[in-house]
């Protein structure tokens, strides 16, 4: 099992930079046991899962080192006290809420729920859970027929960023679940990266900010 290095390590929490293609927790089957949590436990036997990224998504993941910190961090995520930022490259040239292509922030507010016949896929549905994504164009990429976006999920629903962007007609390049064959094959991985985590340390109260350079 490859050695795992922490971006941050203290007595209460750990922060890692997960590569695309690595599960956060074990899956079903012998071929899905190598994952971030297993690699963390091999080096830090007290590591506890707090939150997850999709296997296809790269970037920052935090783990706790004791049960009380795990609960505190879980509560912080649930209460939206953790600032999260992602970068993505999406198909097309998104227009903001004002209907133009400026770099102003815009919002996607579409309820989400499990698409049971097609699990693990999710879908927009008025009966779903409230879901909110803030986004803006960071860089137009006309040569690729695409755009680089900054994304700030204000809720933490499964596949939220992927579903929201597909719902407005701009799926993330490389997305095999929510993009068509052209979008899926436009990149050799899902072009979604968790680039920033910012929060108060659950024990000391110190302001923490972790950043990871986007690898695409």
PAPA-612644 format. One line per 4 residues: their letters; for each residue x, y, z of N, C-alpha, C, O. Coordinates in steps of 0.1 Angstrom, whole numbers, plus 5000, padded with zeros to 4 digits. Layout:
# PAPA-612644
A = X,Y,Z,X,Y,Z,X,Y,Z,X,Y,Z; ... .
# end
This chain:
# PAPA-612644
XXXX = 5008,4988,5000,5000,5000,5000,5009,5013,5000,5018,5014,5009; 5007,5022,4991,5016,5034,4990,5016,5042,5003,5005,5042,5010; 5027,5048,5006,5028,5056,5018,5020,5069,5016,5020,5075,5006; 5013,5073,5027,5005,5085,5027,5011,5096,5035,5016,5093,5046 .
XXXX = 5012,5108,5029,5018,5119,5036,5007,5129,5040,4998,5132,5031; 5007,5135,5052,4997,5144,5056,5002,5158,5052,5014,5162,5054; 4993,5167,5048,4995,5181,5046,4996,5188,5059,5003,5198,5061; 4988,5183,5069,4987,5188,5082,4985,5177,5092,4978,5168,5089 .
XXXX = 4993,5177,5103,4991,5167,5113,4993,5174,5127,5003,5181,5130; 4983,5172,5136,4984,5176,5150,4978,5165,5158,4974,5155,5153; 4977,5167,5171,4972,5157,5180,4957,5154,5178,4952,5144,5183; 4950,5162,5171,4935,5161,5169,4930,5158,5155,4920,5152,5153 .
XXXX = 4938,5163,5145,4933,5162,5132,4944,5160,5122,4956,5163,5124; 4940,5155,5110,4949,5152,5099,4943,5158,5086,4930,5158,5085; 4951,5163,5077,4946,5167,5064,4954,5161,5053,4966,5161,5054; 4947,5155,5043,4954,5149,5032,4950,5155,5019,4939,5161,5018 .
XXXX = 4958,5152,5008,4955,5156,4995,4952,5144,4987,4962,5137,4982; 4940,5140,4985,4936,5127,4979,4937,5128,4964,4933,5138,4958; 4944,5118,4958,4944,5118,4943,4931,5113,4937,4924,5106,4944; 4928,5117,4925,4917,5112,4918,4919,5097,4916,4930,5092,4914 .
XXXX = 4907,5090,4917,4908,5075,4915,4910,5067,4928,4909,5055,4927; 4911,5074,4939,4913,5067,4952,4900,5069,4960,4896,5080,4962; 4894,5058,4964,4883,5058,4973,4887,5065,4987,4898,5064,4991; 4877,5071,4993,4879,5076,5007,4878,5065,5017,4885,5065,5027 .
XXXX = 4869,5056,5015,4866,5045,5024,4865,5032,5016,4863,5033,5004; 4867,5021,5023,4866,5008,5015,4853,5006,5008,4842,5010,5013; 4854,5000,4996,4842,4996,4989,4839,4982,4990,4846,4975,4998; 4829,4977,4982,4826,4963,4982,4836,4955,4973,4838,4959,4961 .
XXXX = 4842,4944,4978,4851,4936,4970,4865,4938,4974,4869,4949,4979; 4873,4928,4971,4887,4928,4975,4895,4939,4968,4905,4943,4972; 4890,4942,4956,4897,4952,4947,4895,4966,4951,4900,4976,4946; 4886,4968,4962,4882,4982,4966,4886,4984,4981,4880,4993,4987 .
XXXX = 4896,4977,4985,4900,4979,4999,4911,4989,5001,4913,4995,5012; 4919,4992,4990,4929,5003,4991,4921,5016,4990,4915,5018,4980; 4923,5024,5000,4915,5037,5001,4922,5046,5010,4932,5042,5017; 4918,5059,5010,4925,5069,5018,4924,5065,5033,4934,5066,5040 .
XXXX = 4913,5061,5038,4912,5057,5052,4921,5046,5056,4927,5046,5067; 4922,5036,5047,4931,5024,5050,4946,5029,5050,4953,5024,5059; 4949,5037,5041,4963,5042,5040,4966,5051,5053,4977,5050,5058; 4956,5059,5057,4958,5067,5069,4959,5058,5081,4968,5061,5090 .
XXXX = 4951,5048,5083,4952,5039,5094,4965,5032,5095,4970,5029,5106; 4971,5029,5084,4984,5022,5084,4995,5031,5090,5005,5026,5096; 4993,5044,5089,5003,5053,5095,4999,5060,5108,5007,5062,5117; 4985,5062,5109,4980,5069,5121,4968,5060,5125,4957,5061,5121 .
XXXX = 4970,5050,5134,4960,5040,5138,4948,5047,5145,4937,5040,5146; 4948,5059,5148,4937,5066,5155,4929,5074,5145,4919,5081,5149; 4932,5074,5132,4925,5082,5122,4911,5078,5120,4907,5066,5119; 4902,5088,5120,4887,5086,5119,4882,5094,5108,4885,5106,5106 .
XXXX = 4873,5088,5100,4867,5095,5088,4857,5106,5093,4850,5104,5102; 4858,5118,5087,4849,5129,5090,4840,5132,5078,4828,5134,5080; 4846,5133,5066,4838,5136,5054,4845,5128,5042,4856,5123,5044; 4839,5129,5031,4844,5122,5019,4844,5130,5007,4837,5140,5006 .
XXXX = 4852,5126,4997,4851,5131,4984,4848,5119,4975,4852,5107,4978; 4842,5121,4964,4840,5110,4954,4853,5105,4950,4863,5111,4950; 4853,5092,4946,4865,5085,4942,4872,5093,4930,4884,5095,4930; 4864,5099,4921,4869,5105,4909,4874,5120,4912,4881,5125,4904 .
XXXX = 4871,5125,4924,4874,5139,4927,4887,5139,4935,4890,5130,4944; 4896,5148,4932,4909,5149,4940,4908,5161,4950,4898,5169,4949; 4917,5161,4959,4918,5173,4968,4917,5170,4982,4920,5159,4987; 4914,5180,4990,4916,5180,5005,4905,5172,5012,4893,5174,5010 .
XXXX = 4910,5164,5021,4902,5156,5030,4907,5156,5044,4919,5155,5046; 4898,5158,5053,4902,5159,5067,4898,5147,5075,4887,5142,5072; 4906,5143,5084,4903,5132,5094,4905,5136,5108,4914,5145,5110; 4898,5130,5117,4900,5133,5131,4909,5122,5137,4911,5111,5131 .
XXXX = 4914,5125,5150,4922,5115,5156,4917,5110,5170,4923,5103,5177; 4904,5115,5173,4897,5110,5185,4882,5112,5182,4879,5120,5174; 4874,5105,5190,4860,5106,5188,4854,5119,5190,4845,5123,5183; 4858,5127,5200,4853,5140,5203,4856,5150,5192,4847,5158,5188 .
XXXX = 4868,5149,5186,4871,5157,5175,4863,5153,5162,4859,5162,5155; 4861,5140,5161,4853,5136,5149,4839,5141,5150,4834,5146,5140; 4833,5141,5162,4820,5147,5164,4820,5162,5161,4811,5167,5155; 4830,5169,5167,4830,5183,5165,4832,5187,5151,4825,5196,5146 .
XXXX = 4840,5180,5143,4842,5183,5129,4830,5179,5121,4826,5187,5112; 4824,5168,5125,4811,5164,5118,4800,5175,5120,4793,5178,5110; 4799,5180,5132,4790,5191,5135,4793,5203,5127,4784,5210,5122; 4806,5207,5126,4810,5219,5119,4807,5218,5104,4802,5227,5098 .
XXXX = 4808,5206,5098,4804,5204,5084,4789,5205,5083,4784,5212,5074; 4782,5198,5092,4767,5198,5091,4762,5212,5093,4751,5216,5087; 4768,5221,5101,4763,5234,5104,4769,5244,5094,4767,5256,5096; 4776,5240,5084,4781,5249,5073,4792,5258,5079,4793,5270,5075 .
XXXX = 4799,5254,5089,4810,5262,5095,4823,5259,5089,4833,5265,5093; 4824,5250,5079,4836,5247,5072,4835,5253,5058,4825,5250,5050; 4844,5262,5054,4844,5268,5041,4851,5259,5031,4862,5255,5034; 4844,5256,5020,4850,5246,5010,4850,5253,4997,4840,5260,4993 .
XXXX = 4860,5251,4989,4861,5257,4976,4867,5246,4967,4876,5239,4970; 4861,5245,4955,4866,5236,4945,4869,5243,4932,4864,5255,4930; 4877,5237,4923,4878,5241,4909,4873,5230,4900,4875,5218,4903; 4868,5234,4889,4863,5224,4879,4865,5230,4865,4865,5242,4863 .
XXXX = 4866,5221,4855,4865,5226,4841,4853,5219,4836,4851,5207,4836; 4844,5228,4831,4831,5223,4826,4829,5226,4811,4836,5234,4805; 4820,5218,4806,4816,5219,4792,4809,5232,4789,4800,5236,4796; 4813,5239,4778,4806,5251,4774,4811,5264,4781,4821,5264,4788 .
XXXX = 4803,5274,4779,4806,5287,4785,4794,5292,4794,4785,5298,4788; 4794,5289,4807,4782,5292,4815,4780,5307,4816,4789,5315,4816; 4767,5310,4816,4762,5324,4818,4759,5325,4833,4753,5316,4839; 4762,5337,4839,4759,5339,4853,4744,5342,4854,4736,5343,4845 .
XXXX = 4739,5344,4867,4725,5347,4869,4720,5359,4862,4708,5360,4861; 4728,5368,4858,4724,5380,4851,4723,5377,4836,4720,5386,4828; 4727,5365,4831,4726,5362,4817,4737,5366,4809,4736,5366,4797; 4749,5369,4815,4761,5372,4807,4772,5363,4812,4771,5355,4820 .
XXXX = 4784,5366,4805,4795,5357,4808,4806,5364,4816,4818,5361,4815; 4802,5374,4824,4812,5381,4833,4816,5371,4844,4810,5360,4846; 4825,5375,4853,4830,5367,4863,4823,5369,4877,4829,5367,4887; 4811,5374,4876,4804,5376,4889,4799,5363,4894,4798,5353,4887 .
XXXX = 4798,5362,4908,4793,5350,4914,4778,5348,4911,4770,5358,4910; 4775,5335,4909,4761,5331,4907,4757,5320,4916,4766,5314,4922; 4744,5317,4917,4740,5306,4925,4732,5296,4918,4724,5299,4908; 4733,5283,4922,4724,5272,4917,4717,5267,4929,4723,5263,4939 .
XXXX = 4704,5268,4929,4696,5264,4941,4686,5254,4936,4674,5257,4932; 4689,5241,4936,4681,5230,4930,4681,5219,4941,4692,5214,4944; 4669,5215,4946,4669,5204,4955,4674,5191,4949,4672,5188,4937; 4680,5182,4957,4686,5170,4952,4681,5158,4960,4678,5159,4972 .
XXXX = 4680,5147,4953,4676,5134,4960,4682,5123,4952,4687,5124,4941; 4682,5111,4959,4688,5099,4952,4679,5095,4940,4667,5096,4941; 4686,5091,4929,4679,5086,4918,4679,5071,4920,4687,5064,4914; 4669,5066,4927,4669,5052,4932,4671,5041,4921,4679,5032,4923 .
XXXX = 4664,5042,4910,4667,5032,4900,4681,5032,4894,4685,5022,4888; 4688,5043,4896,4701,5044,4890,4712,5047,4901,4722,5053,4898; 4710,5042,4913,4720,5045,4923,4734,5041,4918,4735,5031,4911; 4745,5048,4922,4745,5059,4932,4741,5073,4926,4745,5083,4933 .
XXXX = 4735,5074,4915,4733,5087,4909,4723,5094,4917,4714,5089,4924; 4724,5108,4916,4715,5117,4923,4707,5125,4912,4711,5124,4900; 4697,5132,4916,4689,5139,4906,4683,5152,4912,4681,5152,4925; 4680,5162,4904,4672,5173,4909,4658,5169,4910,4652,5162,4901 .
XXXX = 4651,5174,4921,4637,5170,4923,4631,5180,4933,4637,5182,4944; 4619,5186,4931,4614,5195,4940,4612,5188,4954,4611,5196,4964; 4611,5175,4955,4609,5168,4968,4622,5165,4974,4622,5160,4985; 4633,5169,4968,4646,5166,4974,4650,5176,4985,4643,5184,4989 .
XXXX = 4663,5174,4990,4668,5182,5000,4673,5195,4994,4679,5195,4984; 4671,5207,5001,4676,5220,4996,4691,5219,4994,4698,5213,5002; 4695,5224,4983,4709,5223,4979,4714,5236,4972,4707,5241,4963; 4725,5241,4976,4729,5254,4971,4744,5254,4967,4752,5250,4975 .
XXXX = 4747,5258,4955,4761,5260,4950,4763,5274,4945,4756,5279,4937; 4774,5280,4950,4779,5293,4945,4790,5290,4935,4799,5282,4937; 4790,5298,4924,4800,5295,4914,4803,5308,4906,4795,5317,4905; 4815,5308,4900,4818,5319,4891,4829,5314,4881,4836,5305,4884 .
XXXX = 4829,5320,4869,4839,5317,4859,4852,5322,4863,4854,5334,4866; 4862,5313,4864,4876,5318,4867,4884,5321,4855,4892,5330,4854; 4881,5313,4844,4888,5314,4832,4881,5308,4820,4878,5296,4821; 4877,5316,4810,4871,5309,4798,4882,5301,4791,4893,5305,4791 .
XXXX = 4878,5290,4785,4887,5282,4778,4881,5279,4764,4877,5267,4761; 4880,5289,4756,4873,5288,4743,4879,5277,4734,4872,5271,4726; 4893,5275,4734,4899,5265,4726,4894,5251,4729,4895,5242,4720; 4889,5249,4741,4885,5236,4745,4869,5236,4745,4863,5225,4748 .
XXXX = 4863,5247,4742,4848,5247,4743,4844,5246,4758,4834,5239,4760; 4852,5251,4767,4850,5249,4781,4853,5261,4789,4856,5272,4784; 4852,5260,4803,4855,5271,4812,4859,5265,4825,4855,5254,4829; 4869,5272,4831,4873,5268,4845,4865,5276,4855,4864,5288,4854 .
XXXX = 4859,5269,4865,4850,5275,4874,4856,5274,4889,4863,5264,4892; 4853,5284,4897,4854,5283,4911,4840,5279,4917,4830,5284,4912; 4840,5270,4926,4827,5264,4931,4828,5265,4947,4838,5261,4953; 4817,5269,4953,4816,5269,4967,4802,5262,4971,4792,5269,4971 .
XXXX = 4803,5250,4975,4790,5243,4979,4786,5248,4993,4794,5247,5002; 4774,5253,4994,4769,5258,5006,4762,5247,5014,4759,5248,5026; 4758,5236,5007,4753,5224,5013,4762,5212,5009,4770,5214,5000; 4761,5201,5015,4770,5190,5012,4763,5177,5007,4765,5167,5013 .
XXXX = 4755,5179,4997,4748,5167,4992,4757,5158,4983,4766,5163,4977; 4753,5145,4983,4761,5136,4974,4760,5141,4960,4750,5144,4954; 4772,5141,4954,4774,5145,4939,4768,5159,4936,4765,5162,4925; 4767,5168,4947,4760,5180,4945,4766,5189,4933,4759,5193,4925 .
XXXX = 4779,5191,4933,4785,5199,4923,4783,5193,4909,4780,5200,4899; 4785,5180,4908,4783,5173,4895,4769,5174,4890,4767,5177,4878; 4759,5172,4898,4745,5173,4894,4741,5187,4891,4734,5189,4881; 4745,5196,4900,4741,5210,4897,4746,5215,4884,4739,5222,4877 .
XXXX = 4759,5213,4881,4765,5218,4869,4759,5211,4857,4756,5218,4846; 4756,5198,4858,4749,5191,4847,4735,5197,4845,4731,5198,4833; 4729,5200,4856,4715,5205,4855,4714,5219,4848,4703,5222,4842; 4724,5227,4848,4724,5240,4841,4730,5239,4827,4732,5249,4821 .
XXXX = 4733,5226,4823,4738,5224,4810,4753,5225,4808,4758,5226,4797; 4761,5224,4819,4775,5225,4818,4782,5214,4827,4788,5218,4837; 4780,5202,4823,4786,5191,4831,4801,5192,4832,4808,5198,4823; 4807,5186,4842,4822,5187,4844,4828,5177,4834,4824,5166,4833 .
XXXX = 4839,5182,4828,4846,5173,4818,4851,5161,4825,4856,5161,4836; 4850,5149,4818,4854,5137,4824,4844,5130,4832,4846,5119,4838; 4832,5135,4834,4822,5130,4842,4814,5118,4835,4807,5121,4826; 4817,5106,4840,4810,5094,4834,4796,5092,4838,4788,5085,4831 .
XXXX = 4792,5098,4849,4778,5097,4854,4769,5107,4849,4757,5103,4845; 4773,5119,4848,4763,5130,4845,4766,5137,4832,4759,5147,4828; 4776,5133,4825,4779,5138,4812,4776,5128,4801,4776,5116,4804; 4775,5132,4789,4773,5123,4778,4787,5117,4774,4797,5120,4780 .
XXXX = 4787,5109,4763,4800,5102,4760,4810,5112,4756,4822,5110,4759; 4806,5123,4749,4816,5133,4745,4822,5140,4757,4834,5142,4758; 4814,5144,4767,4819,5150,4779,4828,5140,4787,4838,5144,4792; 4823,5128,4788,4831,5117,4795,4845,5116,4790,4854,5115,4797 .
XXXX = 4846,5116,4776,4859,5113,4770,4867,5126,4767,4877,5125,4761; 4862,5137,4772,4869,5150,4770,4881,5151,4779,4889,5160,4777; 4882,5143,4789,4893,5143,4799,4896,5129,4804,4887,5121,4803; 4908,5127,4808,4911,5113,4813,4908,5111,4828,4911,5101,4833 .
XXXX = 4901,5121,4834,4896,5120,4848,4885,5130,4850,4884,5139,4841; 4878,5129,4860,4868,5140,4864,4876,5152,4868,4884,5152,4877; 4873,5164,4861,4881,5176,4863,4874,5184,4874,4869,5195,4872; 4875,5178,4886,4869,5184,4898,4879,5182,4910,4884,5171,4912 .
XXXX = 4883,5193,4916,4893,5193,4927,4889,5201,4939,4886,5213,4937; 4890,5196,4951,4887,5203,4963,4900,5210,4967,4910,5205,4972; 4900,5224,4965,4912,5231,4966,4914,5239,4979,4925,5243,4983; 4903,5241,4987,4904,5249,4999,4895,5243,5010,4883,5240,5007 .
XXXX = 4900,5242,5022,4892,5239,5034,4896,5250,5044,4908,5252,5047; 4886,5256,5050,4889,5267,5060,4879,5265,5072,4867,5263,5070; 4885,5265,5084,4876,5263,5096,4884,5267,5108,4895,5270,5108; 4877,5267,5120,4883,5268,5133,4887,5255,5138,4880,5245,5137 .
XXXX = 4899,5254,5144,4903,5241,5150,4894,5237,5161,4890,5246,5169; 4889,5225,5160,4878,5221,5170,4882,5221,5184,4874,5221,5193; 4895,5221,5187,4900,5221,5201,4906,5235,5205,4902,5240,5215; 4915,5240,5197,4922,5252,5201,4914,5265,5196,4916,5276,5202 .
XXXX = 4905,5263,5187,4898,5275,5181,4906,5283,5171,4901,5293,5166; 4918,5279,5168,4927,5286,5159,4921,5285,5145,4915,5275,5141; 4922,5297,5137,4917,5297,5124,4927,5289,5115,4939,5291,5115; 4921,5280,5107,4929,5271,5098,4925,5273,5084,4913,5274,5081 .
XXXX = 4934,5273,5075,4931,5273,5061,4941,5264,5054,4953,5266,5055; 4936,5254,5046,4944,5245,5039,4941,5247,5024,4930,5248,5020; 4952,5247,5016,4950,5249,5001,4957,5238,4994,4968,5233,4998; 4952,5234,4982,4958,5224,4974,4958,5229,4959,4947,5232,4954 .
XXXX = 4969,5229,4953,4969,5234,4939,4962,5225,4930,4963,5212,4931; 4954,5230,4921,4946,5222,4912,4955,5215,4902,4963,5222,4895; 4954,5202,4900,4964,5195,4892,4960,5194,4877,4965,5186,4870; 4950,5202,4873,4946,5202,4858,4944,5216,4853,4941,5218,4842 .
# end
